[in-house]
Amino acid sequence: MNPGKKSFLQIKIFGYQQMKNNKYYPWFLVAMLCVVGALNYFDRMMITTMRSSIVEAIPMTDAQFGLLTSVFLWVYGLASPFAGYLADRFSRSKVIIISLILWSLLTWATSLATTFEELILVRALMGLSEACYIPAAVALIVDFHQGKTKSTATGIHIAGIYAGQSLGFIGAWLAESHSWNYAFSLFGIVGVVYAIVLIFFLRDTDNTEEAKQQEVTVSKIGFVAGIRILLKNPSFLLVLCIWGLTGAVSWMINGWLPTYYKENFNISQTEAGVYATAYFFVAMLLGVIFGGTITDYLARKNSKARILVPAIGFLIAVPAVFFASFTTILWITILGFMVYAFTRPFLDANMMPILDMIADKRYLATGYGILNLCSCIIGGIGIFVAGWLRDSDVNLTFMFQVSAVTLIICSLLLFRLKKSTA
């Protein structure tokens, strides 16, 4: 071989390195993680849009069906603090890639389930594997976006997650046009293929002396001591409460909205899936981008903007949820939940930036993992209780109204956080 002539593989590798060293790489990183986030939430959420098809194939009560999501959330939540610590202690990019491979294989394995017990087992394992992604991803984004783009970059990534949720109706469509197993098999394969692509492009920040010193310090302090440091911080405890309550509201609404549309307005499973995911999560996608962008703009003049924007967003969402759950007119219900969907994610765009303001920076991913633990445990309980209440003839309208009141509480707590960090 001519030593002066580069092979095709060498040229490709050189191209990958050039991309990684490009000044625009932080935004390329966000774009790559948007796709991973979309797969993360699509794989976990599409089961809620195909309830009728799954229950027809594997008979179960509403409480059992709710338990499929609850168990996922409980395992996901319990694993999140340790998953976050892994992202603080080791390579964030490698944690992301391994997590994607594992949950994609489990998504494929879901298509093989034939009993309720098998379904709940694979959902639990999926919760364990998906737990490693979010803390690593948002921490990696903040690593690359330390300046004025912090909330915007985080918001765009969350928008990718919402894009995955908005496509949840595809699961219902594939379940009706093929079988419920088909969607899980297809998207499990897609995830594995994309993980292979990320091996070439995804990287961590440069290993500076400061980063090396941080690694030594984290190693010395350890997982348990890091959690103690976070839990001794009053502002972190307040954020923990806010995130937990909003998680309960979000998962209850997300988990049961398709069923609400189908039963209250007598429409097909596919139509209900479109209204509850495509319309709903498109509004969330736009809201999280708007929330992140407007926050970065306002933060130039007001240091509390990252707290005030989500607090105001909650107050706007409250009347929208009340109107949406009271009316018997379909388009008003859709509009009301879309307003909620637009303003609710203002908090998602700002949670990691808020955490960056109040917590020990050595444990950002660990702290986010603890937040996920609280959110998922409470959220899982909320979904299961909603199913149990439905079995007891309590309607979803009442549950949605309780959720609206909970958002008022979250807003007041955010205003309190503003005072505690003054």
NORZIVEN-V361008 format. One line per field, one symbol per residue. ss: DSSP state (H for helix, E for strand, C for the rest). A space follows every 50 residues. Layout:
# NORZIVEN-V361008
ss->???
This chain:
# NORZIVEN-V361008
ss->CCCCCCCHHHHHHHHHHHHHHCCCHHHHHHHHHHHHHHHHHHHHHHHHHC HHHHHHHCCCCHHHHHHHHHHHHHHHHHHHHHHHHHHHHCCHHHHHHHHH HHHHHHHHHHCCCCCHHHHHHHHHHHHHHHHHHHHHHHHHHHHHCCCCCH HHHHHHHHHHHHHHHHCCHHHHHHHHHCCHHHHHHHHHHHHHHHHHHHHH HCCCCCCCHHHHHHHHHHHHHHHHHHHHHHHCCHHHHHHHHHHHHHHHHH HHHHHHHHHHHHHHHCCCHHHHHHHHHHHHHHHHHHHHHHHHHHHHHHCC CCCCHHHHHHHHHHHHHHHHHHHHHHCCCHHHHHHHHHHHHHHHCHHHHH HHHHHHHHCCHHHHHHHHHHHHHHHHHHHHHHHHHHHHHHHCCCCHHHHH HHHHHHHHHHHHHHHHHHHHCC
